Amino acid sequence: MSTSTAAPAAPPVEAAPGSSAPRRVRPPRWLDLRLVLGVLLVLGSVLLGARVVTAADATVPVWSAAGDLAAGTVLDADDLVAVDVRLDDVAAAYLATSTRPAGRVLARAVRDGELLPRSALEEPADLVQLALPVQAGYVPPQLARGQLIDVYAVADPVVGADTATGGDVDVVLSGAPVQAVTGRGDGVLSTSGTTVQVVVAVPADGAADVLAAIGGRGLVVVQRTSVDTDTDTGTDAAPAGTGPAGPTG
């Protein structure tokens, strides 16, 4: 009969003097408070950064003047350009590109590049387009749409006037905004005798008075150097280029 001998038990391990008992490392828990706080901080930073970037790019498209335009100009599509600007709380004071201003009338002058305020527009009055035939030599070469002019009727046979109609010089239009200039030749065949049509907008009930004031006389157009309607025409006007320097009273 065989007998088995049990292995002697290992002596207990004693902790080294001055050391703490080893602790088991626990796996991290998903609901650990520090982990939750860290995630919230990251999300808050992302949201705050996105809001700052969005606010910095909060621009709105509005209309801007493509050139100097006098008060009384009937707007068309070529007079304005769309620009993106940051206006914050005053955006409602300017005309957004969602509104088409063609056909509206300027109540005051606007400058090249100026944003178009709503207050500068008025409903179109009862206006008619009046085309004034003027010899090219009596129209300033730089005359263009949106500028202000004074128109004189001159009793001068050289410009086709009838000297039997009466006075030598009369102002038939003062501070009129130019709506269009047509018929002006730019080539080598153009002459000072070429007829140019200077189109202006006048009240419908005043067109007959303008034509009566012309009385068959020739016309001389004087361009103001400013589109502001309060410009003094005696000191701030540009006479036509190749014709007479201007009427003399």
Residue, then its C-alpha position, 0 to 999 in steps of 0.5 A: m500500500s503506497t502513501s502520498t506525501a503532500a508538498p509542503a506549503a509555501p511560506p507566506v510572503e511578507a510585505a517589505p517594511g515601509s511599503s503599502a499593500p498592493r492594490r488591484v487596478r480597476p478598469p475605467r468606468w464610462l460614467d467616470l465624472r472626470l471623463v464626462l467633464g472632459v467630453l463636455l469641455v471639448l463639446g463646449s469649445v467646438l460649439l463656441g468656436a463654430r459660433v465665433v466663425t459664423a458671427a465673423d462671416a455674417t455678411v448680407p448681400v446689398w446693392s451698391a452704386a456702380g457710379d455717381l448718380a444724381a437725385g431724380t435718376v430712374l434706376d436700371a439694372d446697370d446702375l447697381v452692383a451686389v456686394d456682401v457686407r457686414l451690417d449687423d443691426v443696421a442691415a434693414a436700412y439698406l436695400a438687399t439684393s432680393t429687392r429689384p430697384a429698377g424703375r425706382v427714382l433716387a430721392r437724393a444723390v448717391r456716390d460711386g461705391e455707396l451702399l444704397p439706403r432704402s431712404a434714398l428711394e422714392e416711388p416713381a412719379d409721373l415722369v416722361q423721357l424727353a430726348l433733346p437733340v443737341q449737336a455733338g460739339y455742344v455736349p461735354p464729351q464725358l457726359a454720361r448717365g446719372q450726371l446733372i446738367d443745365v440746358y440752355a436754348v441759344a439763338d445762334p444760327v450755327v447750332g440751328a437756332d431761329t433768331a426770330t424766336g426772341g431771346d438770345v439765351d434761356v435756361v430751359l432745364s436746371g439740374a436735370p439728371v441725365q437718363a441716357v446719351t445716345g447717338r454720339g459717334d466715337g470714330v474718326l467719322s464723327t463730327s461736331g455737327t453730329t446730333v446727340q440725343v440727351v435723354v432727361a426725365v421730366p414731369a409729364d405735365g412739364a414737358a410741353d413747357v420745356l419744348a416751348a422754352i426751347g422754341g426751335r433754338g439750338l441747345v447747349v448742355v452744361q455738365r455740373t461737376s457734382v451730382d449733388t443738386d445743391t451745386d452752384t451752377g455759376t461756379d461748378a459747371a463744365p461747359a461743352g467741349t468742342g463748341p462755344a465755351g458757353p452762352t454769354g448773356 
